[in-house]
Amino acid sequence: MNSKHITTLSLLAAVLLSPGAFAQFDNTWVNFTPGTGRIKDANGADASYILNDAQEKDFAAGDLNMDGWTDLVVMRKQPYTTGGMYPNYLLMNEGGILVDRSAQYASDTDVPGDLGFLTATNDRDVVIADVNLDGWPDVITCTTLGDGLPHAISHPRVYINKGSINGVWQGLRFEDARMPTFSIAPHFCGVAAGDVNGDGAPDLYFADYGNLSDKLLINNGNGFFTDSGTTLIGAAMLDAAFGSAANILDMTGDGWNDIVRSSGVTGLGAGPMASIATNDPNNHGHFPTLLYQSNEGSGATYHVDAGDLNRDGRPDIITSDDGADSYRYNLGTDGLGRPIWGALHFYSFVTGADDGFGGSCHIVDLDGDGWPDTIHADVDVDIGGCGRRAHIYHNLGGAIGGEVVLKEEAGSATGAWRGVQGMTANDLTGTFDVATLDLDNDGDLDMVFGRCNGTFVWMNQKVTTPTASTYAYGSTNVNSSGQKGSMSASGTPGTTLNDFVLRAEGLPPLKTTIFLYGTTRLWSPVPFGDGQRWTAGPIQRLPAVTSDASGTAMFPCDFTANPLATIQIGAERDVQAWFRDPPAGAGHSNTTNALAFWRVD
């Protein structure tokens, strides 16, 4: 936070930040290990330019290509309150590996000379939401410090998901006209998406850093946005400086979304705050000043997140603070329809204390016990310094609806792990943001840390057996049927059920087809017949089958017999269908895309 707005909280922090008397070391509630080799470039090499990236990073995770694997978008800018612009990254989850596909899938645009994610922009936040209601999640960025630059650079950018054609994902397209033009370039720092007026389309709330004001943008249902000004929300909520984060969710249980926002200071002179604008129960879609709660956070709130910490169905709030980070429980609804807030709680520690000046914060259940935990990053987006560290707090649980305790666990007083088993204080130092996603599809949440000295993947060891045993990837060329052949599978690859069936569709009818598999994948294809080969390593052929009249070929896999019996449990194999394609000419053949599968037993 800008130094002129910092309140004097050091004495308060010293009093409140003492270790919990009940604490014990080595409560190994969840364990993480480094995710070495989990971020690759488009050629399959470790993406050193991402792994060693020193720029400010903010994340959003979502399954963009709807293949069952969660992808990651990375927004980048020069750290702190500067206008240094950088390209962003689209990291597609390809069977548990995050692969930089920015050029392939995120460079399309309707602006001449623009290159989508590859265009240097000054983005500080990002959210994923289906803005045009076509069933495919889109990407909305949060731009800042773009004074004097063209609309396409200075204003938030909407990347529309182009969906799939013949089973092949088409990527994202930047469409500039979807965002209105503001009177001056915004200095936005946080964005949230959610339906505030009940029409089913996600609207957008932007928290501004002081150049303009906060903005509530209304979606017309097709993914085009207009500025609602003060027609729907009171000026008191919009009048902010150092706005840093926003959430749209139902805080009162009435089925209508409300808005939670953190701001360092308002134009009216109020201090740092976490504010709540309640959707009017008598006039849905409106947020009158009467229902505005200006400050329900801590003394010097800088970031906020909302979620149900005590499982009573009412979202609570956590706040990152210039002094002591804190949380507050939502106890019910008052006579006006606003949330009723309990006392301010501070985090407990096995050893040490809060080191002040927090950054982005998140509510997420890391150990899968149903009690959400919290993560607080440490880098202040306004004040330089990477010497503090992030904190991960364990929700100790208890009675549903009770005021449960959140505590930073530790391995020992002076060394070993901090927060979660496997991570040391050095692993947490200088953190801009933390993404949580199930990277390997095993049912627990992994973490990606965006730090001052790079990007780091941490794998959750709560569950180690993948729940999804296949992953389709790559593309090929159109065959004589007029389609691209595509791979899928059913069943589980292994001996217990022994019901795994490979399936190739979009083939010419009644043609000889061979499923061939290799021990490794290619990150970029090589020509193979009239198609493309994605499999590598020693390649094994399975017995030939014939496609049926609809152009579908299937092969039931028997893992009790060779050659499939030789595959080790947990090993990956990459399979494609290779088929005759004589209408294309004598001796011609083609391929499907590829499918990775893992033997599970």
Backbone torsions as a table, in degrees:
resi	resn	phi	psi	omega
1	MET	NA	144.6	178.2
2	ASN	-54.7	135.6	-170.4
3	SER	-60.5	-29.0	-178.3
4	LYS	-71.5	-11.8	179.2
5	HIS	-108.0	5.4	-178.2
6	ILE	-78.6	126.2	176.8
7	THR	-86.4	158.6	-176.0
8	THR	-85.8	96.2	-176.0
9	LEU	-116.8	4.1	-172.9
10	SER	-62.6	-38.9	179.0
11	LEU	-67.0	-41.1	178.1
12	LEU	-61.6	-44.4	-179.2
13	ALA	-62.3	-40.4	-178.7
14	ALA	-63.2	-35.0	-180.0
15	VAL	-72.9	-40.3	-170.1
16	LEU	-87.3	-24.7	-170.2
17	LEU	-95.1	58.0	175.2
18	SER	-103.5	151.2	-178.7
19	PRO	-59.6	145.3	177.2
20	GLY	-65.0	134.1	-176.7
21	ALA	-64.5	-24.1	-176.6
22	PHE	-89.0	1.2	-167.7
23	ALA	-71.2	148.3	172.3
24	GLN	-133.3	146.0	176.4
25	PHE	-76.5	161.2	172.1
26	ASP	60.7	39.1	167.9
27	ASN	-83.9	91.9	-173.2
28	THR	-81.4	69.8	-174.2
29	TRP	-71.3	-26.3	175.7
30	VAL	-160.0	147.2	-173.9
31	ASN	-124.5	135.3	177.7
32	PHE	-123.8	146.6	175.4
33	THR	-126.8	153.2	-179.7
34	PRO	-60.2	136.9	179.2
35	GLY	-92.3	64.3	-178.7
36	THR	-60.9	136.3	177.3
37	GLY	75.1	16.7	-175.9
38	ARG	-93.7	-6.5	177.3
39	ILE	-122.8	117.2	-174.4
40	LYS	-122.7	157.1	169.5
41	ASP	-85.5	-178.5	-174.3
42	ALA	-68.0	-12.0	178.7
43	ASN	-102.0	4.1	177.0
44	GLY	90.5	1.4	176.2
45	ALA	-86.8	156.1	174.4
46	ASP	-56.0	129.1	-175.8
47	ALA	-81.9	82.2	-174.9
48	SER	-60.5	-33.0	-179.5
49	TYR	-66.6	-22.6	173.4
50	ILE	-91.5	-44.3	-178.0
51	LEU	-61.1	-32.3	-177.2
52	ASN	-107.8	15.3	-175.4
53	ASP	-67.2	125.2	-178.3
54	ALA	-96.9	0.6	-176.5
55	GLN	-79.4	164.5	173.8
56	GLU	-64.0	136.4	-176.1
57	LYS	-131.1	137.2	173.2
58	ASP	-133.0	146.2	-168.7
59	PHE	-122.3	155.8	163.3
60	ALA	-145.3	138.1	-177.4
61	ALA	-116.7	141.7	177.7
62	GLY	-176.9	158.4	-179.0
63	ASP	-86.6	87.3	-172.2
64	LEU	-70.7	-36.8	-178.9
65	ASN	-98.9	8.5	172.2
66	MET	55.9	41.7	179.2
67	ASP	-104.3	6.1	179.2
68	GLY	90.8	1.8	178.8
69	TRP	-120.4	132.1	-174.1
70	THR	-79.7	127.1	-179.3
71	ASP	-96.3	173.0	-176.1
72	LEU	-138.3	130.9	171.8
73	VAL	-108.1	141.8	-175.0
74	VAL	-123.9	115.6	175.1
75	MET	-92.4	140.5	-175.4
76	ARG	-135.7	145.5	171.1
77	LYS	-156.0	167.2	173.2
78	GLN	-63.7	137.1	-175.4
79	PRO	-60.9	152.0	172.5
80	TYR	71.1	-166.0	-171.9
81	THR	-82.6	73.3	-179.9
82	THR	-135.0	162.0	-177.3
83	GLY	-99.9	16.9	-178.6
84	GLY	-68.4	120.6	-173.3
85	MET	-100.5	146.4	179.4
86	TYR	-142.8	153.6	172.7
87	PRO	-66.0	159.6	176.7
88	ASN	-103.8	171.9	-178.8
89	TYR	-124.3	138.6	169.2
90	LEU	-108.1	111.7	-178.9
91	LEU	-106.7	107.6	-179.5
92	MET	-86.9	134.2	180.0
93	ASN	-81.5	106.1	-178.3
94	GLU	-109.9	84.9	179.0
95	GLY	66.6	36.3	178.9
96	GLY	96.0	1.5	176.4
97	ILE	-115.3	130.7	176.6
98	LEU	-87.6	114.0	-174.0
99	VAL	-112.7	131.0	-179.9
100	ASP	-71.8	104.8	177.5
101	ARG	-114.4	30.0	-177.5
102	SER	-59.3	-47.0	-178.2
103	ALA	-67.6	-37.8	-175.9
104	GLN	-75.8	-40.1	-169.7
105	TYR	-119.9	-3.4	-175.9
106	ALA	-136.6	28.6	179.8
107	SER	-111.2	0.8	179.6
108	ASP	-77.4	148.2	-175.3
109	THR	-162.0	160.0	173.1
110	ASP	-104.7	9.8	179.5
111	VAL	-105.7	119.2	-179.9
112	PRO	-55.7	130.7	177.8
113	GLY	85.7	-11.8	179.1
114	ASP	-82.8	153.9	-178.2
115	LEU	-127.5	27.5	176.9
116	GLY	62.1	-129.0	-179.7
117	PHE	-60.6	-24.9	-177.3
118	LEU	-77.9	-12.1	176.2
119	THR	-77.5	131.5	178.2
120	ALA	-67.3	123.7	177.9
121	THR	-135.6	169.2	-177.9
122	ASN	-110.3	72.3	-174.1
123	ASP	-96.3	134.4	-176.6
124	ARG	-114.4	-14.0	179.8
125	ASP	-157.8	169.3	-177.8
126	VAL	-158.9	149.4	177.5
127	VAL	-140.6	150.1	178.2
128	ILE	-112.7	126.2	179.8
129	ALA	-159.2	150.3	178.6
130	ASP	-83.7	89.7	-171.4
131	VAL	-77.8	-27.4	-179.1
132	ASN	-104.5	10.4	170.8
133	LEU	57.4	37.6	177.1
134	ASP	-100.1	5.4	179.0
135	GLY	90.3	-2.3	-179.5
136	TRP	-114.8	127.1	-176.4
137	PRO	-70.7	135.9	-179.5
138	ASP	-105.5	173.0	-176.8
139	VAL	-123.4	130.1	178.4
140	ILE	-123.2	125.2	-179.0
141	THR	-99.5	164.2	-177.6
142	CYS	-121.9	104.7	-174.4
143	THR	-94.1	154.7	-179.8
144	THR	-146.5	158.6	170.9
145	LEU	52.3	45.8	179.3
146	GLY	-107.1	30.6	-176.3
147	ASP	-55.5	130.4	176.6
148	GLY	80.4	0.2	-178.2
149	LEU	-96.8	159.5	179.5
150	PRO	-59.7	158.6	-178.5
151	HIS	-52.3	-42.2	-175.8
152	ALA	-64.1	-21.3	-179.4
153	ILE	-102.5	-38.7	-172.8
154	SER	-84.1	-21.4	-176.0
155	HIS	-105.8	159.3	177.4
156	PRO	-54.7	149.7	-175.4
157	ARG	-115.4	133.5	177.6
158	VAL	-107.0	120.8	176.5
159	TYR	-105.2	111.5	-178.3
160	ILE	-83.1	133.4	176.3
161	ASN	-75.9	122.5	-176.3
162	LYS	-83.6	-1.1	175.5
163	GLY	72.5	-154.0	-172.3
164	SER	-124.1	143.9	172.3
165	ILE	-125.3	121.8	-177.6
166	ASN	52.3	39.1	177.1
167	GLY	80.0	4.3	-177.9
168	VAL	-110.7	120.7	-178.5
169	TRP	-67.4	138.6	-174.6
170	GLN	-99.3	-10.8	175.9
171	GLY	94.7	-160.9	-174.7
172	LEU	-113.7	151.0	178.3
173	ARG	-133.5	123.7	174.6
174	PHE	-74.9	124.2	180.0
175	GLU	-124.8	105.0	-168.3
176	ASP	-67.1	-33.6	-173.1
177	ALA	-70.5	-9.1	-178.2
178	ARG	-74.3	-15.8	-178.9
179	MET	-107.6	131.3	179.3
180	PRO	-68.5	167.5	177.0
181	THR	-99.2	125.0	179.4
182	PHE	-89.3	165.5	-176.3
183	SER	-64.1	-33.8	174.9
184	ILE	-139.5	165.4	-179.2
185	ALA	-64.5	132.4	-179.9
186	PRO	-75.1	155.7	169.8
187	HIS	-114.9	59.4	-176.4
188	PHE	-71.4	145.9	-179.3
189	CYS	-127.3	-17.8	179.3
190	GLY	-146.9	147.8	178.5
191	VAL	-138.8	144.1	175.2
192	ALA	-135.0	149.3	178.6
193	ALA	-122.7	138.5	177.9
194	GLY	174.9	155.6	-177.9
195	ASP	-82.2	114.0	-179.0
196	VAL	-101.0	-15.7	-175.4
197	ASN	-116.0	7.5	170.9
198	GLY	80.1	14.4	-179.9
199	ASP	-93.7	2.0	177.3
200	GLY	88.6	-9.2	-178.7
201	ALA	-100.4	135.0	-179.6
202	PRO	-70.1	127.3	173.2
203	ASP	-93.1	175.1	-175.9
204	LEU	-128.2	138.9	171.2
205	TYR	-120.4	127.6	178.1
206	PHE	-112.5	129.8	173.6
207	ALA	-93.7	124.1	-173.7
208	ASP	-100.0	149.5	-175.7
209	TYR	-90.3	4.5	171.3
210	GLY	127.1	-6.7	-178.9
211	ASN	-81.9	-30.9	-173.7
212	LEU	-123.7	-98.5	170.9
213	SER	-175.7	168.9	173.0
214	ASP	-61.1	156.5	-179.0
215	LYS	-134.8	132.3	169.4
216	LEU	-105.0	111.8	-177.8
217	LEU	-104.2	131.4	-176.0
218	ILE	-100.9	131.5	180.0
219	ASN	-83.2	132.3	179.6
220	ASN	-81.4	3.8	-179.8
221	GLY	99.2	-15.2	178.8
222	ASN	-114.2	8.7	177.6
223	GLY	89.6	17.8	172.8
224	PHE	-109.4	138.7	-169.0
225	PHE	-118.1	145.2	174.2
226	THR	-126.6	149.7	179.6
227	ASP	-79.2	120.1	-178.6
228	SER	-78.8	-8.9	-179.0
229	GLY	57.3	-130.9	176.5
230	THR	-108.8	19.6	-180.0
231	THR	-75.3	-25.6	-178.3
232	LEU	-114.7	-23.8	-174.2
233	ILE	-134.5	140.7	-175.9
234	GLY	-65.5	148.5	-178.6
235	ALA	-61.7	-27.5	-178.3
236	ALA	-61.8	-36.1	179.6
237	MET	-74.1	-37.3	-176.6
238	LEU	-78.1	-24.1	-175.5
239	ASP	-79.1	92.9	-174.6
240	ALA	-142.2	155.8	168.6
241	ALA	-130.5	146.9	-176.7
242	PHE	61.1	33.9	172.1
243	GLY	-64.1	129.7	-168.8
244	SER	-124.6	-20.7	-177.1
245	ALA	-158.5	156.9	179.4
246	ALA	-149.7	152.5	174.8
247	ASN	-138.8	144.2	171.2
248	ILE	-121.2	115.2	179.6
249	LEU	-164.5	165.9	-177.8
250	ASP	-82.1	107.2	-177.9
251	MET	-89.7	-14.2	-172.4
252	THR	-116.9	-4.3	177.9
253	GLY	77.9	16.8	-179.4
254	ASP	-95.5	3.0	178.9
255	GLY	88.7	1.3	-179.3
256	TRP	-118.8	136.3	-175.1
257	ASN	-75.8	139.3	176.1
258	ASP	-110.0	178.3	-176.2
259	ILE	-125.5	129.8	175.0
260	VAL	-116.6	134.6	-174.8
261	ARG	-143.7	141.0	171.2
262	SER	-107.4	145.1	-178.4
263	SER	-151.5	137.0	-179.0
264	GLY	-67.7	-34.4	-178.9
265	VAL	-166.2	155.0	174.9
266	THR	-106.7	163.3	177.4
267	GLY	-64.6	-17.1	179.1
268	LEU	-85.7	-0.6	174.8
269	GLY	98.2	-1.3	178.7
270	ALA	-70.9	155.6	-177.0
271	GLY	-81.2	-171.2	-179.9
272	PRO	-56.7	144.9	-171.0
273	MET	-158.3	157.9	164.2
274	ALA	-114.2	116.5	-171.6
275	SER	-110.5	149.6	178.3
276	ILE	-128.1	124.4	172.7
277	ALA	-106.3	115.7	-176.2
278	THR	-89.9	133.5	176.4
279	ASN	-66.1	126.7	-173.8
280	ASP	-63.2	117.0	-179.0
281	PRO	-65.9	-17.1	179.8
282	ASN	-102.8	-4.3	-179.4
283	ASN	-153.9	73.7	-171.3
284	HIS	-55.9	140.3	-178.6
285	GLY	92.0	-0.2	178.4
286	HIS	-117.6	149.4	-176.4
287	PHE	-130.4	78.5	-174.4
288	PRO	-71.2	156.1	-179.7
289	THR	-59.0	-31.3	178.9
290	LEU	-57.5	-30.3	-177.3
291	LEU	-101.3	12.8	-178.7
292	TYR	-91.2	124.5	175.3
293	GLN	-105.8	110.7	-167.6
294	SER	-73.4	-33.9	-176.4
295	ASN	-150.6	102.2	176.2
296	GLU	-117.4	17.8	178.8
297	GLY	-100.1	-145.0	-177.8
298	SER	-98.2	-166.5	-174.3
299	GLY	-73.2	-28.7	-178.8
300	ALA	-141.0	61.3	-176.7
301	THR	-63.2	138.5	177.4
302	TYR	-125.7	-35.6	174.2
303	HIS	-135.5	157.9	-177.7
304	VAL	-142.7	149.1	167.1
305	ASP	-140.9	157.2	-177.7
306	ALA	-128.5	140.9	179.1
307	GLY	-179.9	165.9	-173.2
308	ASP	-87.7	93.1	-176.8
309	LEU	-71.9	-33.1	-174.1
310	ASN	-113.5	15.9	168.3
311	ARG	61.7	32.0	178.8
312	ASP	-100.3	5.9	179.1
313	GLY	87.6	-1.1	179.4
314	ARG	-113.9	123.8	179.6
315	PRO	-65.4	134.1	175.1
316	ASP	-100.7	178.0	178.6
317	ILE	-127.8	146.9	169.3
318	ILE	-120.3	149.2	-178.5
319	THR	-134.9	136.5	167.2
320	SER	-87.2	140.3	-168.2
321	ASP	-133.5	154.8	173.6
322	ASP	-66.6	-21.4	176.2
323	GLY	-111.3	-96.8	-176.9
324	ALA	-104.9	122.3	173.7
325	ASP	-63.6	152.6	-171.1
326	SER	-154.1	176.1	176.5
327	TYR	-149.1	156.5	-175.6
328	ARG	-141.8	136.2	-176.4
329	TYR	-91.2	139.6	175.7
330	ASN	-85.5	113.7	-171.3
331	LEU	-97.2	-8.4	-177.8
332	GLY	152.9	-156.2	-176.5
333	THR	-130.4	134.6	-179.3
334	ASP	-84.7	-176.7	-174.9
335	GLY	-64.6	-22.8	178.0
336	LEU	-87.3	-11.0	-177.8
337	GLY	99.0	9.3	-179.9
338	ARG	-91.6	157.2	174.4
339	PRO	-63.6	146.8	171.9
340	ILE	-101.3	126.5	-173.7
341	TRP	-105.6	135.2	176.5
342	GLY	-80.3	-169.9	-177.1
343	ALA	-69.1	156.9	176.2
344	LEU	-74.0	130.3	178.2
345	HIS	-114.3	144.0	176.0
346	PHE	-110.8	152.3	-176.3
347	TYR	-68.9	151.6	176.2
348	SER	-99.8	156.1	-176.9
349	PHE	-134.6	140.6	170.1
350	VAL	-69.7	-41.8	177.2
351	THR	-152.8	153.4	179.4
352	GLY	80.1	-160.1	-174.2
353	ALA	-160.9	173.8	172.9
354	ASP	-65.7	132.8	-178.3
355	ASP	-98.7	14.4	170.7
356	GLY	78.7	168.8	176.1
357	PHE	48.6	71.5	179.9
358	GLY	-83.4	168.4	177.4
359	GLY	-120.8	-140.6	-177.5
360	SER	-60.6	149.4	-178.3
361	CYS	-136.2	152.5	-173.4
362	HIS	-142.8	143.7	172.9
363	ILE	-105.8	120.3	-174.8
364	VAL	-159.0	141.6	-178.6
365	ASP	-89.0	100.2	-175.2
366	LEU	-79.8	-32.4	-176.5
367	ASP	-101.7	4.6	173.4
368	GLY	66.8	25.5	-179.3
369	ASP	-94.7	3.4	179.6
370	GLY	89.7	-8.5	179.1
371	TRP	-106.6	109.0	-174.6
372	PRO	-62.7	135.9	175.9
373	ASP	-97.4	178.8	-178.3
374	THR	-135.7	152.0	177.1
375	ILE	-129.5	131.6	176.4
376	HIS	-122.5	114.6	172.9
377	ALA	-72.0	166.0	-171.0
378	ASP	-115.6	-17.4	-175.0
379	VAL	-80.9	119.5	174.6
380	ASP	-74.1	127.7	-175.0
381	VAL	-70.8	-8.9	-177.0
382	ASP	-107.7	-35.6	-175.4
383	ILE	-107.5	128.3	-178.0
384	GLY	-64.3	154.8	175.7
385	GLY	135.2	128.3	178.7
386	CYS	-121.0	25.0	-175.5
387	GLY	-88.8	-13.5	177.6
388	ARG	-85.9	-175.7	179.4
389	ARG	-138.9	158.8	175.1
390	ALA	-71.6	159.7	177.7
391	HIS	-128.5	135.0	176.0
392	ILE	-116.2	123.6	-173.6
393	TYR	-112.6	132.8	-178.9
394	HIS	-88.0	125.1	173.3
395	ASN	-79.3	114.6	-175.3
396	LEU	-77.0	-8.6	178.4
397	GLY	71.7	-168.8	-177.6
398	GLY	144.7	-145.9	179.1
399	ALA	-74.3	134.2	176.9
400	ILE	-59.5	128.6	-177.2
401	GLY	88.7	-8.0	178.3
402	GLY	-78.4	167.7	179.4
403	GLU	-90.4	82.7	-173.4
404	VAL	-72.3	161.5	-176.2
405	VAL	-97.7	138.9	172.5
406	LEU	-115.1	129.0	-168.6
407	LYS	-136.7	141.2	170.9
408	GLU	-84.5	112.9	177.7
409	GLU	-78.2	164.5	-179.8
410	ALA	-157.2	156.8	-179.4
411	GLY	-82.8	-33.2	177.8
412	SER	-163.8	175.1	-175.5
413	ALA	-70.7	-34.5	-171.8
414	THR	-117.3	-13.3	-176.9
415	GLY	-148.4	-150.5	178.7
416	ALA	57.8	-150.3	-169.8
417	TRP	-89.9	161.4	176.3
418	ARG	-133.3	134.6	176.2
419	GLY	81.2	-69.0	176.7
420	VAL	-128.6	145.9	179.1
421	GLN	-60.1	133.2	179.3
422	GLY	108.5	-22.2	-179.0
423	MET	-108.7	131.5	176.2
424	THR	-96.9	173.5	178.2
425	ALA	-58.7	-36.8	179.9
426	ASN	-64.8	-30.7	179.1
427	ASP	-71.7	-15.4	-175.9
428	LEU	-104.9	-6.4	-171.1
429	THR	-73.3	137.1	174.0
430	GLY	63.8	57.9	-175.6
431	THR	-104.5	122.8	174.5
432	PHE	-79.2	-48.2	-175.5
433	ASP	-157.8	159.9	178.5
434	VAL	-131.1	125.7	173.4
435	ALA	-97.4	139.4	174.6
436	THR	-118.4	126.8	-179.3
437	LEU	-158.6	153.2	175.7
438	ASP	-84.2	85.7	-172.3
439	LEU	-65.2	-40.5	-174.4
440	ASP	-103.0	11.5	175.5
441	ASN	56.0	39.1	177.6
442	ASP	-103.3	1.1	175.1
443	GLY	100.7	-3.2	174.0
444	ASP	-120.2	165.5	-173.8
445	LEU	-95.2	125.8	174.4
446	ASP	-94.3	172.9	-176.4
447	MET	-130.9	143.5	170.4
448	VAL	-121.0	120.5	-178.5
449	PHE	-98.7	125.8	170.2
450	GLY	-98.5	106.0	-173.7
451	ARG	-116.0	172.4	-179.9
452	CYS	-63.0	-26.6	-177.6
453	ASN	-110.6	17.0	174.9
454	GLY	144.8	-170.1	-179.1
455	THR	-118.7	129.0	-170.8
456	PHE	-131.5	132.9	178.3
457	VAL	-101.5	135.9	176.5
458	TRP	-127.7	126.8	-175.2
459	MET	-99.0	126.9	178.3
460	ASN	-73.7	129.9	-178.2
461	GLN	-101.1	12.2	178.5
462	LYS	-60.3	-42.9	175.9
463	VAL	-126.9	136.7	-177.5
464	THR	-122.7	-3.9	178.2
465	THR	-100.3	120.0	-178.3
466	PRO	-59.5	139.6	175.5
467	THR	-86.7	-20.8	175.6
468	ALA	-114.1	122.4	-172.4
469	SER	-101.6	4.0	178.6
470	THR	-136.6	158.3	177.4
471	TYR	-152.9	120.4	178.5
472	ALA	-91.5	140.4	-177.9
473	TYR	-152.9	169.4	176.4
474	GLY	76.1	-177.2	179.5
475	SER	-143.7	-174.3	176.6
476	THR	-155.5	-165.8	-179.2
477	ASN	-105.1	157.8	178.7
478	VAL	-64.1	136.3	177.5
479	ASN	-101.1	-173.3	-173.6
480	SER	-68.6	-10.9	175.1
481	SER	-78.6	-8.6	-176.3
482	GLY	87.4	6.1	-178.5
483	GLN	-124.2	168.2	168.7
484	LYS	-97.3	129.3	178.1
485	GLY	-66.1	140.4	-177.4
486	SER	-133.4	146.9	-178.0
487	MET	-102.1	145.0	169.3
488	SER	-152.2	178.9	179.6
489	ALA	-155.1	160.9	173.1
490	SER	-132.2	161.3	-179.8
491	GLY	82.1	-170.2	-175.8
492	THR	-121.3	125.5	179.9
493	PRO	-72.3	104.1	-178.8
494	GLY	168.0	178.8	-173.2
495	THR	-90.2	-23.2	-174.1
496	THR	-61.1	-53.3	177.6
497	LEU	-93.4	-33.5	179.9
498	ASN	49.6	46.1	-175.6
499	ASP	-121.3	19.1	-175.3
500	PHE	-76.4	125.3	-178.0
501	VAL	-126.2	123.4	173.2
502	LEU	-82.3	143.0	-175.6
503	ARG	-138.6	128.3	175.5
504	ALA	-119.6	129.9	-178.7
505	GLU	-124.0	166.3	179.9
506	GLY	75.6	27.0	-179.7
507	LEU	-97.6	163.3	168.9
508	PRO	-64.6	145.8	-178.4
509	PRO	-70.5	146.3	170.2
510	LEU	58.2	45.8	-179.8
511	LYS	-122.3	144.0	178.2
512	THR	-61.1	131.3	-175.6
513	THR	-132.3	135.0	176.8
514	ILE	-122.5	126.6	172.0
515	PHE	-86.8	122.8	178.4
516	LEU	-123.1	142.4	-177.3
517	TYR	-134.1	153.2	179.2
518	GLY	-126.9	170.4	-176.6
519	THR	-84.2	-15.7	179.1
520	THR	-139.6	166.6	177.8
521	ARG	-105.2	155.7	169.0
522	LEU	-95.0	139.3	-179.3
523	TRP	-84.5	-21.9	171.1
524	SER	-131.9	140.7	-172.1
525	PRO	-78.5	163.0	171.9
526	VAL	-121.1	150.3	179.5
527	PRO	-60.1	140.8	179.0
528	PHE	-149.4	106.5	-169.4
529	GLY	61.4	-132.5	174.6
530	ASP	-93.7	4.7	-177.9
531	GLY	-114.0	-149.6	-177.3
532	GLN	-134.7	140.1	177.3
533	ARG	-104.8	130.3	179.1
534	TRP	-112.5	-12.8	-178.5
535	THR	-89.1	151.2	-178.3
536	ALA	-145.7	-178.2	-176.9
537	GLY	77.9	-174.1	174.0
538	PRO	-56.6	122.7	-176.1
539	ILE	-101.5	130.9	-179.1
540	GLN	-109.9	137.2	176.8
541	ARG	-102.1	136.2	172.1
542	LEU	-93.0	159.1	-178.3
543	PRO	-55.5	145.0	-176.2
544	ALA	-67.9	145.8	172.7
545	VAL	-129.5	176.7	-179.7
546	THR	-122.8	133.4	176.6
547	SER	-66.6	147.7	-178.7
548	ASP	-84.1	-173.1	-175.1
549	ALA	-65.2	-22.1	178.7
550	SER	-92.3	0.8	178.9
551	GLY	84.5	28.9	179.0
552	THR	-114.7	133.1	175.9
553	ALA	-122.1	138.2	-179.0
554	MET	-131.3	148.7	177.2
555	PHE	-136.9	111.7	174.9
556	PRO	-72.0	126.4	-176.5
557	CYS	-94.4	131.8	178.4
558	ASP	-111.8	104.8	-177.7
559	PHE	-82.7	1.3	174.4
560	THR	-91.9	-7.2	-177.5
561	ALA	-124.6	155.7	176.7
562	ASN	-71.8	148.7	8.4
563	PRO	-88.9	-10.9	-174.9
564	LEU	-66.7	-27.0	-179.1
565	ALA	-65.5	-20.9	-178.5
566	THR	-80.3	-10.5	179.5
567	ILE	-72.8	129.1	-179.1
568	GLN	-75.1	148.7	176.4
569	ILE	-59.6	131.8	-179.0
570	GLY	88.5	-9.8	-177.9
571	ALA	-77.9	146.9	177.2
572	GLU	-93.6	140.4	168.7
573	ARG	-131.0	146.6	-176.8
574	ASP	-118.8	121.5	-169.4
575	VAL	-121.7	145.3	172.6
576	GLN	-136.1	159.4	170.7
577	ALA	-100.2	133.8	178.9
578	TRP	-119.2	125.4	-169.7
579	PHE	-138.9	153.3	175.6
580	ARG	-70.3	143.3	-178.2
581	ASP	-138.2	61.0	-170.3
582	PRO	-63.1	-28.5	178.4
583	PRO	-59.3	-20.7	178.1
584	ALA	-77.4	-8.9	-179.1
585	GLY	134.2	160.5	-177.0
586	ALA	-59.4	134.0	175.7
587	GLY	76.3	8.2	-177.6
588	HIS	-83.9	149.6	176.3
589	SER	-144.2	167.4	-179.3
590	ASN	-147.1	178.9	-177.0
591	THR	-135.8	166.7	166.9
592	THR	-92.1	-176.5	165.8
593	ASN	-72.8	-165.6	-176.1
594	ALA	-115.4	159.7	177.3
595	LEU	-135.7	123.0	172.4
596	ALA	-90.8	137.8	172.7
597	PHE	-135.7	152.6	-179.7
598	TRP	-120.1	128.4	176.0
599	ARG	-72.1	126.6	-173.5
600	VAL	-100.5	-18.0	177.3
601	ASP	-159.0	NA	NA
